[in-house]
């Protein structure tokens, strides 16, 4: 059962109760239907508001002459129409729907672990069709004031807010913040509200990642989001740095009176970007003792359009109130290889050491290999076929066909993501 809870609840959320994860009240169901209706109503309004830009090209006039009129100049081929801008006035709209079907060769049972793929985010349900996420976003680029709001529902939203103690409405929010970017301050930007973490090589949205499933580092080593103040400032043409003051890890309403400090930096060159993040602060319930510290670094390599790669490293610690500390560390490598304009393959391999069982609930050393094939069917619609193998140095994974746990888990998944908006 402990393994089951760890599959459902990210241990990095040790900020609240998990007893409600598998229970949805009728009120919650009605709320989801209400938000779904609002989402599609807004999307319909945006679709009606789209108007392709008119061409500025004028017809070529025949040359005036006293003799026989010259033949008209050859017509210039019309440029392909620009993609529609999903906007109404100054507000941009975007969104996505992400669903998948997964097969787990262990065939976990409901009695064993609610038929979950263990150690996963967000492709957690095994041997069935499942909705990962349906999301709708509104934004306005700071000029000098802007905002970003991302809301939706699905398994991903359930997981990232699994221990959130704030009112129920916050469970449907991924981000909601105000941006201020004064023109006179040479690129300085401040965001206030709820925003996703700066740590990690991957993000919550599947379409913005290379693989369909998230890495062990994303799932177990880092937070999902913060609530507070985030700043950034260009230091040189290549270096940008920032400071964050937030409530903590994955909580809109703080679980103690202390605050977490985040330091961020990104060094960008034409063929590579090095990002580093450090978070420190108290994360235990009702006490400011026992600081949690996280160092995260990602090197992104972009030598050519057909080949990109990254290396992601994480090291975390948390001091215990009565002495001693817990540690976790991991490293991941992935490469995206474009095989055509519409297809690509992405292998990923990683190692994760949960030295004291603080994050996964079991002291273990984990390895993971993923191979993802991608096909862009049309603009804004992609499919991914993915094989993944997770294995541990101890018997950790539940199995529906064997009475004892096993050291490995193999899954085969096909996912489809439809998305729209100014940024694709």
C-alpha positions in Angstrom: 0.0 0.0 0.0 2.9 2.4 0.7 4.1 1.8 -2.8 0.7 2.6 -4.1 0.5 5.9 -2.3 4.0 6.8 -3.6 2.8 6.1 -7.1 -0.2 8.4 -6.5 1.4 11.2 -4.5 4.8 12.7 -5.4 6.8 12.5 -2.2 8.2 16.0 -2.9 4.7 17.2 -1.8 5.2 16.3 1.8 3.0 19.2 2.7 -0.5 17.7 3.3 -2.9 14.9 3.4 -3.3 12.4 0.5 -6.4 10.7 1.6 -8.6 12.4 -1.0 -6.6 11.5 -4.1 -8.9 8.6 -5.1 -12.2 10.1 -4.0 -14.0 12.7 -6.0 -17.2 14.2 -4.6 -20.3 15.0 -6.7 -19.4 18.7 -6.2 -16.0 18.2 -7.7 -17.5 16.3 -10.7 -20.0 19.1 -11.3 -17.1 21.7 -11.0 -15.1 19.8 -13.6 -18.1 19.8 -16.0 -18.6 23.5 -15.4 -15.0 24.3 -16.2 -15.1 22.1 -19.3 -18.1 24.0 -20.5 -16.4 27.3 -19.9 -13.3 26.2 -21.7 -15.1 25.1 -24.8 -17.3 28.2 -24.8 -14.1 30.4 -24.7 -12.5 28.3 -27.4 -15.6 28.7 -29.7 -15.5 32.5 -29.1 -11.8 32.6 -30.1 -12.4 30.5 -33.2 -15.1 32.9 -34.4 -12.8 35.9 -33.8 -10.0 34.6 -36.0 -9.5 36.6 -39.3 -6.6 35.7 -41.6 -4.6 38.8 -42.4 -5.3 40.5 -45.8 -2.6 40.5 -48.4 -0.8 43.9 -49.0 0.2 42.8 -52.5 -1.2 45.0 -55.4 -1.8 43.8 -58.9 0.9 44.7 -61.5 -0.3 47.4 -63.9 0.6 47.1 -67.6 3.2 49.6 -68.8 1.8 52.7 -70.5 3.1 53.2 -74.1 2.1 54.8 -77.4 2.7 51.5 -79.2 1.3 48.1 -78.8 0.6 47.4 -75.1 3.3 45.4 -73.4 2.4 42.0 -72.0 1.6 42.1 -68.3 4.5 41.2 -65.9 4.4 37.7 -64.6 2.3 37.5 -61.4 4.3 37.0 -58.2 3.4 33.7 -56.6 1.1 34.3 -53.6 2.7 33.7 -50.2 1.2 31.0 -48.1 -1.3 32.4 -45.6 0.0 33.1 -42.2 -1.2 30.8 -39.4 -4.2 32.3 -37.5 -3.5 34.3 -34.4 -5.5 32.9 -31.5 -6.3 36.2 -29.9 -9.0 38.7 -29.0 -7.6 42.2 -28.8 -4.5 42.2 -26.5 -5.2 38.7 -25.0 -3.7 35.6 -26.6 -5.3 32.1 -26.2 -3.8 28.7 -26.2 -4.6 25.2 -25.0 -4.2 21.5 -25.4 -5.8 18.1 -25.0 -3.5 15.2 -24.1 -4.6 11.5 -23.9 -2.9 8.1 -24.0 -3.3 4.4 -23.9 -0.8 2.4 -21.9 0.2 -1.3 -21.4 2.2 -2.4 -18.4 3.7 -5.9 -18.7 3.4 -6.3 -14.9 -0.4 -5.8 -15.2 -0.8 -4.3 -11.7 -4.2 -4.9 -10.1 -6.7 -2.6 -8.4 -6.1 -4.5 -5.1 -2.3 -4.1 -5.5 -1.9 -0.4 -6.4 -5.1 0.8 -8.1 -3.6 -0.3 -11.5 -0.9 2.4 -11.5 2.4 2.6 -13.3 4.7 3.2 -10.4 7.2 6.0 -10.2 5.4 7.9 -13.1 4.2 11.4 -13.8 1.5 11.7 -15.5 1.1 8.5 -17.5 0.1 6.7 -14.3 -2.9 4.6 -15.3 -2.0 1.2 -16.7 -3.8 -1.0 -19.3 -6.4 1.6 -20.2 -7.2 4.8 -22.0 -6.6 7.9 -19.9 -6.9 11.7 -20.1 -3.6 13.3 -19.0 -4.7 16.9 -19.4 -7.1 19.3 -20.9 -5.8 22.9 -20.5 -6.8 26.4 -21.6 -4.5 29.5 -21.3 -4.9 33.2 -21.4 -2.0 35.6 -21.6 -0.9 39.1 -22.4 2.8 40.0 -23.0 4.0 42.7 -20.5 3.9 46.2 -22.0 4.8 46.9 -19.2 2.1 44.9 -17.4 1.0 41.5 -18.4 -0.4 38.2 -17.1 -0.6 34.5 -17.6 -3.4 32.2 -16.5 -3.4 28.4 -17.2 -6.2 26.2 -16.0 -7.6 22.8 -16.7 -8.2 19.3 -15.4 -7.1 15.7 -15.9 -4.7 13.3 -14.2 -1.8 15.8 -14.3 -3.7 18.4 -12.4 -4.7 15.9 -9.8 -1.1 14.9 -9.2 0.6 18.3 -9.1 -2.0 19.5 -6.6 -2.2 16.3 -4.6 -1.3 17.9 -1.3 -2.5 21.4 -1.9 -4.4 22.8 1.1 -5.7 25.9 -0.6 -9.4 26.1 -1.7 -10.6 23.6 -4.3 -10.5 26.1 -7.1 -6.7 26.2 -7.0 -6.6 22.5 -8.0 -7.5 23.6 -11.5 -4.8 26.2 -11.8 -1.3 25.4 -13.2 -0.2 29.1 -13.3 -1.8 32.4 -12.5 0.5 35.4 -12.2 1.0 39.1 -13.0 4.1 40.3 -14.9 5.7 43.7 -14.6 8.5 44.6 -17.1 9.3 48.4 -17.0 10.8 49.7 -20.2 13.3 51.8 -18.3 14.8 48.9 -16.4 16.7 47.2 -19.2 15.0 43.8 -19.3 14.2 43.4 -15.6 11.0 41.4 -15.1 9.0 40.5 -12.0 6.2 37.9 -11.7 3.9 37.6 -8.8 1.5 34.7 -8.2 1.6 31.0 -9.0 4.2 29.9 -11.5 5.9 26.6 -12.5 9.3 25.9 -11.1 12.5 26.9 -12.8 14.2 23.6 -12.0 14.4 20.6 -14.4 14.9 19.9 -18.0 11.2 19.0 -18.7 7.8 20.8 -18.1 4.3 19.8 -17.3 3.0 20.0 -20.9 3.7 16.9 -23.0 3.9 18.8 -26.3 6.8 20.9 -25.0 8.9 17.9 -24.0 10.8 15.4 -26.2 9.5 12.2 -24.6 5.9 11.4 -23.6 6.6 10.2 -20.1 8.5 12.4 -17.6 11.9 11.5 -16.2 12.5 10.2 -12.8 14.2 13.5 -12.0 11.1 15.5 -12.9 8.8 13.1 -11.0 10.9 12.7 -7.8 13.7 15.2 -7.4 12.2 18.7 -8.0 9.0 20.7 -7.3 6.2 21.4 -9.8 5.3 25.0 -8.9 5.6 27.8 -6.4 3.6 30.8 -5.2 5.3 34.1 -4.5 7.7 36.5 -6.3 10.0 35.7 -9.2 12.4 38.1 -10.8 14.9 37.9 -13.6 17.4 40.4 -15.1 19.9 40.3 -18.0 23.4 40.7 -16.6 25.2 40.4 -19.9 24.2 39.5 -23.5 24.6 35.8 -22.5 23.8 35.7 -18.8 20.4 36.1 -17.1 20.0 35.8 -13.4 17.1 35.9 -11.0 15.8 35.7 -7.4 12.6 34.1 -6.1 10.9 34.3 -2.7 8.1 31.8 -2.5 6.0 29.9 0.0 7.7 26.6 -0.7 7.3 23.5 -2.9 3.9 22.9 -4.4 1.7 25.0 -2.1 -0.3 28.2 -2.8 -1.0 28.5 0.9 2.1 27.9 3.0 2.4 25.0 5.5 4.7 27.0 7.8 5.8 30.6 8.5 9.2 30.2 6.7 9.9 31.1 3.1 11.9 29.4 0.4 14.6 31.3 -1.6 15.4 30.5 -5.2 18.4 31.6 -7.2 18.4 31.1 -10.9 20.9 31.7 -13.8 21.0 30.9 -17.5 24.0 31.3 -19.7 23.1 31.2 -23.4 25.2 30.8 -26.5 24.1 30.0 -30.1 24.7 26.2 -29.7 24.3 25.6 -26.0 22.5 26.9 -22.9 23.5 26.1 -19.3 20.8 26.7 -16.6 21.4 26.4 -12.9 18.8 26.7 -10.0 19.1 26.6 -6.2 16.2 26.4 -3.8 16.5 26.4 0.0 14.0 26.8 2.8 11.8 24.9 5.4 9.2 22.5 3.9 7.9 20.6 6.9 4.4 21.1 8.2 4.1 23.7 11.1 7.9 24.0 11.7 10.7 26.1 10.2 13.3 23.5 11.3 15.0 21.2 8.8 15.7 23.1 5.6 15.3 21.4 2.2 18.0 22.2 -0.4 18.0 21.5 -4.1 20.6 22.1 -6.7 19.5 21.6 -10.3 21.5 22.1 -13.5 20.7 21.4 -17.2 23.0 21.7 -20.2 21.0 22.0 -23.4 23.0 21.4 -26.6 21.6 22.6 -30.0 24.4 22.0 -32.6 21.9 21.6 -35.5 18.2 21.5 -36.2 18.3 17.7 -36.7 20.0 16.9 -33.4 19.5 18.3 -29.9 20.5 16.9 -26.6 20.4 17.7 -22.8 22.1 16.6 -19.6 20.1 17.2 -16.4 21.6 16.8 -12.9 19.8 17.1 -9.5 21.1 16.9 -5.9 18.7 17.4 -2.9 18.9 17.2 0.8 16.6 17.8 3.8 17.6 18.0 7.4 15.7 16.0 9.9 14.3 17.8 13.0 16.0 15.3 15.4 19.3 15.2 13.5 20.7 13.7 10.4 19.5 14.3 6.9 18.0 12.7 3.8 19.6 12.8 0.3 18.6 12.2 -3.3 20.6 12.6 -6.5 20.2 11.8 -10.2 21.4 12.4 -13.7 19.5 12.1 -17.0 20.6 12.3 -20.7 18.3 12.6 -23.7 18.8 13.3 -27.4 16.2 14.3 -30.0 17.0 13.2 -33.5 14.9 14.5 -36.4 14.5 11.8 -39.0 12.3 14.0 -41.3 10.2 17.1 -41.1 7.4 15.2 -39.4 9.2 12.4 -37.5 11.8 12.2 -34.7 13.1 9.7 -32.2 14.2 10.5 -28.6 16.2 8.0 -26.4 16.5 8.9 -22.7 18.5 7.2 -20.0 18.9 8.2 -16.4 20.1 7.1 -12.9 18.4 8.1 -9.6 19.6 7.3 -6.1 17.1 7.7 -3.3 19.7 7.2 -0.6 17.3 7.1 2.3 13.9 6.4 0.7 12.9 10.0 1.3 11.3 10.6 -2.1 10.1 7.2 -3.4 9.4 5.6 0.1 12.1 3.0 -0.5 15.9 3.1 -0.2 16.9 2.2 -3.7 18.9 2.9 -6.8 16.8 3.3 -9.9 17.6 3.3 -13.6 15.3 4.1 -16.5 15.5 3.8 -20.3 12.9 5.3 -22.7 12.7 5.3 -26.5 10.1 7.7 -28.0 9.0 7.9 -31.6 7.2 11.1 -32.7 5.0 11.8 -35.7 3.6 15.3 -36.4 0.4 14.5 -38.2 -0.6 18.1 -39.0 0.1 21.5 -37.5 -0.9 21.3 -33.8 -1.4 17.5 -33.7 1.2 15.0 -32.8 1.4 11.3 -31.8 4.1 9.5 -29.8 4.8 5.8 -29.5 7.0 5.0 -26.5 8.6 2.1 -24.8 10.0 2.5 -21.3 11.8 0.3 -18.8 12.3 1.1 -15.1 14.3 -1.1 -12.9 15.6 -1.0 -9.3 18.2 -2.8 -7.2 15.4 -4.0 -4.9 12.0 -5.7 -5.4 9.8 -2.6 -5.7 7.3 -2.9 -8.5 4.0 -4.6 -7.8 2.8 -7.3 -10.2 -0.6 -8.7 -10.8 0.6 -12.1 -12.0 3.1 -12.8 -9.2 2.6 -12.8 -5.5 5.9 -11.0 -4.8 7.2 -7.7 -6.0 9.6 -7.5 -8.9 12.6 -5.3 -9.7 11.5 -4.0 -13.1 8.5 -2.5 -14.9 8.0 -2.3 -18.7 5.4 -0.2 -20.5 4.4 0.5 -24.0 2.3 3.7 -24.6 0.8 5.6 -27.4 -0.2 9.2 -26.8 -1.9 11.9 -28.8 -1.7 15.7 -28.1 -3.7 18.4 -29.9 -2.7 21.9 -29.1 -3.3 25.4 -30.5 -2.1 28.9 -29.8 0.4 31.6 -30.9 3.4 29.4 -29.8 3.6 26.0 -31.2 
